[in-house]
Amino acid sequence: MYERIEDLKSCGDETSVVVNLSKSWKNADYQRKKAVAMIMIHRIIITEDGSAKIEWNI
């Protein structure tokens, strides 16, 4: 867990981009939204019954 926190701290530039992008999310293109999702989402788990769980990086 602590390793992941350190990884996120080292992504300071990317984090500031995410914060700036959150202000203009409605107007962002697909590529920018995908980049934000890649930073914020660690993994999406979909089970056999169709339920989904998102593991966040934050």
PQR file of N, CA, C, O and H, with PARSE charges and radii, in Angstrom:
ATOM      1  N   MET A   1       0.822  -1.188   0.000 -0.4000 1.5000
ATOM      2  CA  MET A   1       0.000   0.000   0.000 -0.0000 2.0000
ATOM      3  C   MET A   1       0.870   1.258   0.000  0.5500 1.7000
ATOM      4  O   MET A   1       0.610   2.203  -0.744 -0.5500 1.4000
ATOM      5  N   TYR A   2       1.907   1.258   0.843 -0.4000 1.5000
ATOM      6  CA  TYR A   2       2.779   2.431   0.914 -0.0000 2.0000
ATOM      7  C   TYR A   2       3.542   2.639  -0.389  0.5500 1.7000
ATOM      8  O   TYR A   2       3.831   3.773  -0.770 -0.5500 1.4000
ATOM      9  H   TYR A   2       2.118   0.490   1.448  0.4000 1.0000
ATOM     10  N   GLU A   3       3.865   1.547  -1.068 -0.4000 1.5000
ATOM     11  CA  GLU A   3       4.543   1.671  -2.360 -0.0000 2.0000
ATOM     12  C   GLU A   3       3.643   2.380  -3.362  0.5500 1.7000
ATOM     13  O   GLU A   3       4.111   3.206  -4.145 -0.5500 1.4000
ATOM     14  H   GLU A   3       3.630   0.626  -0.758  0.4000 1.0000
ATOM     15  N   ARG A   4       2.367   2.062  -3.340 -0.4000 1.5000
ATOM     16  CA  ARG A   4       1.414   2.683  -4.268 -0.0000 2.0000
ATOM     17  C   ARG A   4       1.273   4.172  -3.978  0.5500 1.7000
ATOM     18  O   ARG A   4       1.168   4.982  -4.899 -0.5500 1.4000
ATOM     19  H   ARG A   4       1.987   1.391  -2.703  0.4000 1.0000
ATOM     20  N   ILE A   5       1.272   4.529  -2.706 -0.4000 1.5000
ATOM     21  CA  ILE A   5       1.194   5.944  -2.332 -0.0000 2.0000
ATOM     22  C   ILE A   5       2.419   6.685  -2.853  0.5500 1.7000
ATOM     23  O   ILE A   5       2.306   7.793  -3.377 -0.5500 1.4000
ATOM     24  H   ILE A   5       1.357   3.871  -1.958  0.4000 1.0000
ATOM     25  N   GLU A   6       3.580   6.074  -2.708 -0.4000 1.5000
ATOM     26  CA  GLU A   6       4.800   6.700  -3.213 -0.0000 2.0000
ATOM     27  C   GLU A   6       4.757   6.840  -4.735  0.5500 1.7000
ATOM     28  O   GLU A   6       5.199   7.850  -5.281 -0.5500 1.4000
ATOM     29  H   GLU A   6       3.672   5.174  -2.283  0.4000 1.0000
ATOM     30  N   ASP A   7       4.224   5.826  -5.417 -0.4000 1.5000
ATOM     31  CA  ASP A   7       4.077   5.916  -6.877 -0.0000 2.0000
ATOM     32  C   ASP A   7       3.191   7.086  -7.260  0.5500 1.7000
ATOM     33  O   ASP A   7       3.502   7.830  -8.190 -0.5500 1.4000
ATOM     34  H   ASP A   7       3.865   5.005  -4.973  0.4000 1.0000
ATOM     35  N   LEU A   8       2.088   7.250  -6.544 -0.4000 1.5000
ATOM     36  CA  LEU A   8       1.166   8.348  -6.845 -0.0000 2.0000
ATOM     37  C   LEU A   8       1.797   9.700  -6.560  0.5500 1.7000
ATOM     38  O   LEU A   8       1.573  10.659  -7.298 -0.5500 1.4000
ATOM     39  H   LEU A   8       1.835   6.646  -5.788  0.4000 1.0000
ATOM     40  N   LYS A   9       2.587   9.783  -5.492 -0.4000 1.5000
ATOM     41  CA  LYS A   9       3.267  11.045  -5.191 -0.0000 2.0000
ATOM     42  C   LYS A   9       4.254  11.409  -6.290  0.5500 1.7000
ATOM     43  O   LYS A   9       4.436  12.586  -6.602 -0.5500 1.4000
ATOM     44  H   LYS A   9       2.770   9.003  -4.892  0.4000 1.0000
ATOM     45  N   SER A  10       4.895  10.398  -6.880 -0.4000 1.5000
ATOM     46  CA  SER A  10       5.869  10.668  -7.928 -0.0000 2.0000
ATOM     47  C   SER A  10       5.209  11.121  -9.224  0.5500 1.7000
ATOM     48  O   SER A  10       5.885  11.605 -10.131 -0.5500 1.4000
ATOM     49  H   SER A  10       4.747   9.442  -6.626  0.4000 1.0000
ATOM     50  N   CYS A  11       3.901  10.966  -9.313 -0.4000 1.5000
ATOM     51  CA  CYS A  11       3.149  11.391 -10.505 -0.0000 2.0000
ATOM     52  C   CYS A  11       2.561  12.781 -10.298  0.5500 1.7000
ATOM     53  O   CYS A  11       1.473  13.064 -10.799 -0.5500 1.4000
ATOM     54  H   CYS A  11       3.351  10.573  -8.576  0.4000 1.0000
ATOM     55  N   GLY A  12       3.232  13.627  -9.596 -0.4000 1.5000
ATOM     56  CA  GLY A  12       2.713  14.954  -9.267 -0.0000 2.0000
ATOM     57  C   GLY A  12       2.261  15.743 -10.475  0.5500 1.7000
ATOM     58  O   GLY A  12       1.213  16.388 -10.439 -0.5500 1.4000
ATOM     59  H   GLY A  12       4.116  13.397  -9.189  0.4000 1.0000
ATOM     60  N   ASP A  13       3.038  15.700 -11.548 -0.4000 1.5000
ATOM     61  CA  ASP A  13       2.657  16.433 -12.755 -0.0000 2.0000
ATOM     62  C   ASP A  13       1.357  15.901 -13.335  0.5500 1.7000
ATOM     63  O   ASP A  13       0.491  16.679 -13.733 -0.5500 1.4000
ATOM     64  H   ASP A  13       3.889  15.176 -11.577  0.4000 1.0000
ATOM     65  N   GLU A  14       1.213  14.575 -13.386 -0.4000 1.5000
ATOM     66  CA  GLU A  14       0.003  13.986 -13.920 -0.0000 2.0000
ATOM     67  C   GLU A  14      -1.196  14.328 -13.046  0.5500 1.7000
ATOM     68  O   GLU A  14      -2.290  14.575 -13.554 -0.5500 1.4000
ATOM     69  H   GLU A  14       1.917  13.943 -13.063  0.4000 1.0000
ATOM     70  N   THR A  15      -0.994  14.341 -11.749 -0.4000 1.5000
ATOM     71  CA  THR A  15      -2.082  14.652 -10.835 -0.0000 2.0000
ATOM     72  C   THR A  15      -2.576  16.071 -11.053  0.5500 1.7000
ATOM     73  O   THR A  15      -3.784  16.307 -11.037 -0.5500 1.4000
ATOM     74  H   THR A  15      -0.106  14.140 -11.336  0.4000 1.0000
ATOM     75  N   SER A  16      -1.683  17.008 -11.253 -0.4000 1.5000
ATOM     76  CA  SER A  16      -2.103  18.388 -11.485 -0.0000 2.0000
ATOM     77  C   SER A  16      -2.868  18.502 -12.803  0.5500 1.7000
ATOM     78  O   SER A  16      -3.784  19.316 -12.923 -0.5500 1.4000
ATOM     79  H   SER A  16      -0.702  16.816 -11.266  0.4000 1.0000
ATOM     80  N   VAL A  17      -2.495  17.689 -13.787 -0.4000 1.5000
ATOM     81  CA  VAL A  17      -3.224  17.668 -15.050 -0.0000 2.0000
ATOM     82  C   VAL A  17      -4.644  17.168 -14.809  0.5500 1.7000
ATOM     83  O   VAL A  17      -5.599  17.709 -15.367 -0.5500 1.4000
ATOM     84  H   VAL A  17      -1.752  17.028 -13.689  0.4000 1.0000
ATOM     85  N   VAL A  18      -4.784  16.131 -13.978 -0.4000 1.5000
ATOM     86  CA  VAL A  18      -6.107  15.588 -13.671 -0.0000 2.0000
ATOM     87  C   VAL A  18      -6.962  16.639 -12.992  0.5500 1.7000
ATOM     88  O   VAL A  18      -8.135  16.801 -13.331 -0.5500 1.4000
ATOM     89  H   VAL A  18      -4.008  15.691 -13.526  0.4000 1.0000
ATOM     90  N   VAL A  19      -6.390  17.354 -12.039 -0.4000 1.5000
ATOM     91  CA  VAL A  19      -7.143  18.380 -11.334 -0.0000 2.0000
ATOM     92  C   VAL A  19      -7.573  19.465 -12.306  0.5500 1.7000
ATOM     93  O   VAL A  19      -8.718  19.917 -12.262 -0.5500 1.4000
ATOM     94  H   VAL A  19      -5.438  17.223 -11.764  0.4000 1.0000
ATOM     95  N   ASN A  20      -6.680  19.885 -13.177 -0.4000 1.5000
ATOM     96  CA  ASN A  20      -7.029  20.912 -14.159 -0.0000 2.0000
ATOM     97  C   ASN A  20      -8.088  20.396 -15.133  0.5500 1.7000
ATOM     98  O   ASN A  20      -8.984  21.138 -15.535 -0.5500 1.4000
ATOM     99  H   ASN A  20      -5.751  19.518 -13.213  0.4000 1.0000
ATOM    100  N   LEU A  21      -7.980  19.132 -15.507 -0.4000 1.5000
ATOM    101  CA  LEU A  21      -8.931  18.571 -16.455 -0.0000 2.0000
ATOM    102  C   LEU A  21     -10.312  18.430 -15.837  0.5500 1.7000
ATOM    103  O   LEU A  21     -11.318  18.544 -16.538 -0.5500 1.4000
ATOM    104  H   LEU A  21      -7.252  18.529 -15.181  0.4000 1.0000
ATOM    105  N   SER A  22     -10.374  18.183 -14.538 -0.4000 1.5000
ATOM    106  CA  SER A  22     -11.674  18.016 -13.895 -0.0000 2.0000
ATOM    107  C   SER A  22     -12.529  19.264 -14.037  0.5500 1.7000
ATOM    108  O   SER A  22     -13.757  19.187 -14.006 -0.5500 1.4000
ATOM    109  H   SER A  22      -9.557  18.090 -13.968  0.4000 1.0000
ATOM    110  N   LYS A  23     -11.891  20.398 -14.192 -0.4000 1.5000
ATOM    111  CA  LYS A  23     -12.628  21.653 -14.361 -0.0000 2.0000
ATOM    112  C   LYS A  23     -13.253  21.759 -15.740  0.5500 1.7000
ATOM    113  O   LYS A  23     -14.232  22.481 -15.927 -0.5500 1.4000
ATOM    114  H   LYS A  23     -10.893  20.460 -14.217  0.4000 1.0000
ATOM    115  N   SER A  24     -12.693  21.044 -16.708 -0.4000 1.5000
ATOM    116  CA  SER A  24     -13.217  21.145 -18.079 -0.0000 2.0000
ATOM    117  C   SER A  24     -13.628  19.776 -18.625  0.5500 1.7000
ATOM    118  O   SER A  24     -13.526  19.528 -19.827 -0.5500 1.4000
ATOM    119  H   SER A  24     -11.897  20.458 -16.556  0.4000 1.0000
ATOM    120  N   TRP A  25     -14.092  18.889 -17.738 -0.4000 1.5000
ATOM    121  CA  TRP A  25     -14.429  17.515 -18.120 -0.0000 2.0000
ATOM    122  C   TRP A  25     -15.473  17.451 -19.243  0.5500 1.7000
ATOM    123  O   TRP A  25     -15.339  16.634 -20.155 -0.5500 1.4000
ATOM    124  H   TRP A  25     -14.174  19.091 -16.762  0.4000 1.0000
ATOM    125  N   LYS A  26     -16.490  18.283 -19.193 -0.4000 1.5000
ATOM    126  CA  LYS A  26     -17.552  18.236 -20.206 -0.0000 2.0000
ATOM    127  C   LYS A  26     -17.013  18.469 -21.611  0.5500 1.7000
ATOM    128  O   LYS A  26     -17.512  17.887 -22.574 -0.5500 1.4000
ATOM    129  H   LYS A  26     -16.598  18.947 -18.453  0.4000 1.0000
ATOM    130  N   ASN A  27     -16.009  19.308 -21.728 -0.4000 1.5000
ATOM    131  CA  ASN A  27     -15.486  19.667 -23.047 -0.0000 2.0000
ATOM    132  C   ASN A  27     -14.265  18.849 -23.454  0.5500 1.7000
ATOM    133  O   ASN A  27     -13.748  19.016 -24.559 -0.5500 1.4000
ATOM    134  H   ASN A  27     -15.604  19.780 -20.945  0.4000 1.0000
ATOM    135  N   ALA A  28     -13.802  17.969 -22.571 -0.4000 1.5000
ATOM    136  CA  ALA A  28     -12.595  17.185 -22.872 -0.0000 2.0000
ATOM    137  C   ALA A  28     -12.890  16.143 -23.947  0.5500 1.7000
ATOM    138  O   ALA A  28     -13.993  15.601 -24.013 -0.5500 1.4000
ATOM    139  H   ALA A  28     -14.222  17.833 -21.674  0.4000 1.0000
ATOM    140  N   ASP A  29     -11.893  15.871 -24.785 -0.4000 1.5000
ATOM    141  CA  ASP A  29     -12.070  14.852 -25.809 -0.0000 2.0000
ATOM    142  C   ASP A  29     -11.842  13.455 -25.200  0.5500 1.7000
ATOM    143  O   ASP A  29     -11.439  13.322 -24.045 -0.5500 1.4000
ATOM    144  H   ASP A  29     -10.997  16.312 -24.731  0.4000 1.0000
ATOM    145  N   TYR A  30     -12.105  12.451 -25.989 -0.4000 1.5000
ATOM    146  CA  TYR A  30     -12.010  11.064 -25.532 -0.0000 2.0000
ATOM    147  C   TYR A  30     -10.613  10.731 -25.001  0.5500 1.7000
ATOM    148  O   TYR A  30     -10.484  10.095 -23.955 -0.5500 1.4000
ATOM    149  H   TYR A  30     -12.433  12.558 -26.928  0.4000 1.0000
ATOM    150  N   GLN A  31      -9.579  11.153 -25.708 -0.4000 1.5000
ATOM    151  CA  GLN A  31      -8.208  10.832 -25.306 -0.0000 2.0000
ATOM    152  C   GLN A  31      -7.872  11.408 -23.940  0.5500 1.7000
ATOM    153  O   GLN A  31      -7.217  10.750 -23.132 -0.5500 1.4000
ATOM    154  H   GLN A  31      -9.684  11.670 -26.558  0.4000 1.0000
ATOM    155  N   ARG A  32      -8.310  12.613 -23.680 -0.4000 1.5000
ATOM    156  CA  ARG A  32      -8.037  13.228 -22.373 -0.0000 2.0000
ATOM    157  C   ARG A  32      -8.795  12.517 -21.263  0.5500 1.7000
ATOM    158  O   ARG A  32      -8.253  12.286 -20.182 -0.5500 1.4000
ATOM    159  H   ARG A  32      -8.842  13.147 -24.336  0.4000 1.0000
ATOM    160  N   LYS A  33     -10.042  12.173 -21.528 -0.4000 1.5000
ATOM    161  CA  LYS A  33     -10.822  11.441 -20.521 -0.0000 2.0000
ATOM    162  C   LYS A  33     -10.213  10.071 -20.254  0.5500 1.7000
ATOM    163  O   LYS A  33     -10.181   9.616 -19.110 -0.5500 1.4000
ATOM    164  H   LYS A  33     -10.482  12.361 -22.406  0.4000 1.0000
ATOM    165  N   LYS A  34      -9.737   9.424 -21.285 -0.4000 1.5000
ATOM    166  CA  LYS A  34      -9.096   8.115 -21.131 -0.0000 2.0000
ATOM    167  C   LYS A  34      -7.826   8.238 -20.288  0.5500 1.7000
ATOM    168  O   LYS A  34      -7.553   7.378 -19.450 -0.5500 1.4000
ATOM    169  H   LYS A  34      -9.763   9.793 -22.214  0.4000 1.0000
ATOM    170  N   ALA A  35      -7.055   9.294 -20.503 -0.4000 1.5000
ATOM    171  CA  ALA A  35      -5.834   9.509 -19.729 -0.0000 2.0000
ATOM    172  C   ALA A  35      -6.149   9.696 -18.248  0.5500 1.7000
ATOM    173  O   ALA A  35      -5.429   9.190 -17.387 -0.5500 1.4000
ATOM    174  H   ALA A  35      -7.277   9.992 -21.184  0.4000 1.0000
ATOM    175  N   VAL A  36      -7.213  10.417 -17.959 -0.4000 1.5000
ATOM    176  CA  VAL A  36      -7.631  10.619 -16.572 -0.0000 2.0000
ATOM    177  C   VAL A  36      -8.034   9.283 -15.960  0.5500 1.7000
ATOM    178  O   VAL A  36      -7.645   8.968 -14.835 -0.5500 1.4000
ATOM    179  H   VAL A  36      -7.797  10.828 -18.658  0.4000 1.0000
ATOM    180  N   ALA A  37      -8.806   8.506 -16.694 -0.4000 1.5000
ATOM    181  CA  ALA A  37      -9.240   7.202 -16.189 -0.0000 2.0000
ATOM    182  C   ALA A  37      -8.046   6.288 -15.931  0.5500 1.7000
ATOM    183  O   ALA A  37      -8.032   5.558 -14.940 -0.5500 1.4000
ATOM    184  H   ALA A  37      -9.122   8.761 -17.608  0.4000 1.0000
ATOM    185  N   MET A  38      -7.061   6.317 -16.793 -0.4000 1.5000
ATOM    186  CA  MET A  38      -5.871   5.474 -16.624 -0.0000 2.0000
ATOM    187  C   MET A  38      -5.097   5.843 -15.362  0.5500 1.7000
ATOM    188  O   MET A  38      -4.486   4.978 -14.735 -0.5500 1.4000
ATOM    189  H   MET A  38      -7.072   6.910 -17.598  0.4000 1.0000
ATOM    190  N   ILE A  39      -5.117   7.094 -14.993 -0.4000 1.5000
ATOM    191  CA  ILE A  39      -4.421   7.542 -13.788 -0.0000 2.0000
ATOM    192  C   ILE A  39      -5.223   7.174 -12.540  0.5500 1.7000
ATOM    193  O   ILE A  39      -4.651   6.759 -11.532 -0.5500 1.4000
ATOM    194  H   ILE A  39      -5.613   7.797 -15.502  0.4000 1.0000
ATOM    195  N   MET A  40      -6.531   7.325 -12.608 -0.4000 1.5000
ATOM    196  CA  MET A  40      -7.351   7.175 -11.409 -0.0000 2.0000
ATOM    197  C   MET A  40      -7.799   5.740 -11.119  0.5500 1.7000
ATOM    198  O   MET A  40      -8.004   5.393  -9.956 -0.5500 1.4000
ATOM    199  H   MET A  40      -6.995   7.662 -13.427  0.4000 1.0000
ATOM    200  N   ILE A  41      -7.956   4.904 -12.141 -0.4000 1.5000
ATOM    201  CA  ILE A  41      -8.466   3.549 -11.958 -0.0000 2.0000
ATOM    202  C   ILE A  41      -7.317   2.555 -12.000  0.5500 1.7000
ATOM    203  O   ILE A  41      -6.525   2.539 -12.943 -0.5500 1.4000
ATOM    204  H   ILE A  41      -7.789   5.186 -13.086  0.4000 1.0000
ATOM    205  N   HIS A  42      -7.237   1.722 -10.960 -0.4000 1.5000
ATOM    206  CA  HIS A  42      -6.215   0.682 -10.922 -0.0000 2.0000
ATOM    207  C   HIS A  42      -6.687  -0.557 -11.681  0.5500 1.7000
ATOM    208  O   HIS A  42      -5.965  -1.112 -12.509 -0.5500 1.4000
ATOM    209  H   HIS A  42      -7.881   1.735 -10.194  0.4000 1.0000
ATOM    210  N   ARG A  43      -7.939  -0.983 -11.371 -0.4000 1.5000
ATOM    211  CA  ARG A  43      -8.444  -2.197 -11.993 -0.0000 2.0000
ATOM    212  C   ARG A  43      -9.967  -2.219 -11.896  0.5500 1.7000
ATOM    213  O   ARG A  43     -10.544  -1.719 -10.930 -0.5500 1.4000
ATOM    214  H   ARG A  43      -8.525  -0.532 -10.699  0.4000 1.0000
ATOM    215  N   ILE A  44     -10.610  -2.801 -12.904 -0.4000 1.5000
ATOM    216  CA  ILE A  44     -12.058  -3.020 -12.891 -0.0000 2.0000
ATOM    217  C   ILE A  44     -12.276  -4.527 -12.901  0.5500 1.7000
ATOM    218  O   ILE A  44     -11.780  -5.236 -13.777 -0.5500 1.4000
ATOM    219  H   ILE A  44     -10.142  -3.207 -13.689  0.4000 1.0000
ATOM    220  N   ILE A  45     -13.028  -5.004 -11.907 -0.4000 1.5000
ATOM    221  CA  ILE A  45     -13.295  -6.437 -11.790 -0.0000 2.0000
ATOM    222  C   ILE A  45     -14.777  -6.666 -12.088  0.5500 1.7000
ATOM    223  O   ILE A  45     -15.647  -6.074 -11.449 -0.5500 1.4000
ATOM    224  H   ILE A  45     -13.431  -4.428 -11.196  0.4000 1.0000
ATOM    225  N   ILE A  46     -15.050  -7.523 -13.055 -0.4000 1.5000
ATOM    226  CA  ILE A  46     -16.425  -7.880 -13.398 -0.0000 2.0000
ATOM    227  C   ILE A  46     -16.589  -9.369 -13.105  0.5500 1.7000
ATOM    228  O   ILE A  46     -15.870 -10.203 -13.654 -0.5500 1.4000
ATOM    229  H   ILE A  46     -14.343  -8.005 -13.573  0.4000 1.0000
ATOM    230  N   THR A  47     -17.539  -9.689 -12.238 -0.4000 1.5000
ATOM    231  CA  THR A  47     -17.753 -11.073 -11.838 -0.0000 2.0000
ATOM    232  C   THR A  47     -18.732 -11.773 -12.769  0.5500 1.7000
ATOM    233  O   THR A  47     -19.352 -11.145 -13.628 -0.5500 1.4000
ATOM    234  H   THR A  47     -18.124  -9.011 -11.792  0.4000 1.0000
ATOM    235  N   GLU A  48     -18.861 -13.082 -12.583 -0.4000 1.5000
ATOM    236  CA  GLU A  48     -19.741 -13.878 -13.442 -0.0000 2.0000
ATOM    237  C   GLU A  48     -21.198 -13.446 -13.352  0.5500 1.7000
ATOM    238  O   GLU A  48     -21.949 -13.602 -14.315 -0.5500 1.4000
ATOM    239  H   GLU A  48     -18.358 -13.591 -11.885  0.4000 1.0000
ATOM    240  N   ASP A  49     -21.607 -12.901 -12.200 -0.4000 1.5000
ATOM    241  CA  ASP A  49     -23.003 -12.472 -12.060 -0.0000 2.0000
ATOM    242  C   ASP A  49     -23.246 -11.089 -12.658  0.5500 1.7000
ATOM    243  O   ASP A  49     -24.362 -10.574 -12.589 -0.5500 1.4000
ATOM    244  H   ASP A  49     -20.996 -12.774 -11.418  0.4000 1.0000
ATOM    245  N   GLY A  50     -22.210 -10.480 -13.246 -0.4000 1.5000
ATOM    246  CA  GLY A  50     -22.361  -9.194 -13.916 -0.0000 2.0000
ATOM    247  C   GLY A  50     -22.089  -7.983 -13.048  0.5500 1.7000
ATOM    248  O   GLY A  50     -22.115  -6.853 -13.535 -0.5500 1.4000
ATOM    249  H   GLY A  50     -21.303 -10.899 -13.302  0.4000 1.0000
ATOM    250  N   SER A  51     -21.825  -8.203 -11.761 -0.4000 1.5000
ATOM    251  CA  SER A  51     -21.522  -7.057 -10.904 -0.0000 2.0000
ATOM    252  C   SER A  51     -20.087  -6.591 -11.173  0.5500 1.7000
ATOM    253  O   SER A  51     -19.229  -7.367 -11.592 -0.5500 1.4000
ATOM    254  H   SER A  51     -21.804  -9.121 -11.365  0.4000 1.0000
ATOM    255  N   ALA A  52     -19.860  -5.318 -10.923 -0.4000 1.5000
ATOM    256  CA  ALA A  52     -18.555  -4.732 -11.199 -0.0000 2.0000
ATOM    257  C   ALA A  52     -18.012  -4.039  -9.959  0.5500 1.7000
ATOM    258  O   ALA A  52     -18.765  -3.491  -9.154 -0.5500 1.4000
ATOM    259  H   ALA A  52     -20.557  -4.687 -10.583  0.4000 1.0000
ATOM    260  N   LYS A  53     -16.702  -4.076  -9.823 -0.4000 1.5000
ATOM    261  CA  LYS A  53     -16.018  -3.398  -8.726 -0.0000 2.0000
ATOM    262  C   LYS A  53     -14.845  -2.635  -9.319  0.5500 1.7000
ATOM    263  O   LYS A  53     -14.095  -3.170 -10.136 -0.5500 1.4000
ATOM    264  H   LYS A  53     -16.091  -4.521 -10.477  0.4000 1.0000
ATOM    265  N   ILE A  54     -14.692  -1.390  -8.907 -0.4000 1.5000
ATOM    266  CA  ILE A  54     -13.585  -0.560  -9.370 -0.0000 2.0000
ATOM    267  C   ILE A  54     -12.591  -0.400  -8.233  0.5500 1.7000
ATOM    268  O   ILE A  54     -12.966  -0.001  -7.130 -0.5500 1.4000
ATOM    269  H   ILE A  54     -15.301  -0.955  -8.244  0.4000 1.0000
ATOM    270  N   GLU A  55     -11.332  -0.706  -8.492 -0.4000 1.5000
ATOM    271  CA  GLU A  55     -10.263  -0.464  -7.523 -0.0000 2.0000
ATOM    272  C   GLU A  55      -9.559   0.823  -7.957  0.5500 1.7000
ATOM    273  O   GLU A  55      -8.955   0.891  -9.027 -0.5500 1.4000
ATOM    274  H   GLU A  55     -11.027  -1.030  -9.388  0.4000 1.0000
ATOM    275  N   TRP A  56      -9.654   1.838  -7.100 -0.4000 1.5000
ATOM    276  CA  TRP A  56      -9.122   3.163  -7.411 -0.0000 2.0000
ATOM    277  C   TRP A  56      -7.661   3.288  -7.005  0.5500 1.7000
ATOM    278  O   TRP A  56      -7.207   2.594  -6.095 -0.5500 1.4000
ATOM    279  H   TRP A  56     -10.145   1.784  -6.230  0.4000 1.0000
ATOM    280  N   ASN A  57      -6.939   4.150  -7.657 -0.4000 1.5000
ATOM    281  CA  ASN A  57      -5.555   4.465  -7.289 -0.0000 2.0000
ATOM    282  C   ASN A  57      -5.500   5.459  -6.127  0.5500 1.7000
ATOM    283  O   ASN A  57      -4.442   5.654  -5.529 -0.5500 1.4000
ATOM    284  H   ASN A  57      -7.308   4.714  -8.396  0.4000 1.0000
ATOM    285  N   ILE A  58      -6.600   6.067  -5.815 -0.4000 1.5000
ATOM    286  CA  ILE A  58      -6.605   7.072  -4.767 -0.0000 2.0000
ATOM    287  C   ILE A  58      -7.242   6.555  -3.499  0.5500 1.7000
ATOM    288  O   ILE A  58      -7.327   7.282  -2.510 -0.5500 1.4000
ATOM    289  H   ILE A  58      -7.459   5.908  -6.301  0.4000 1.0000
TER
END
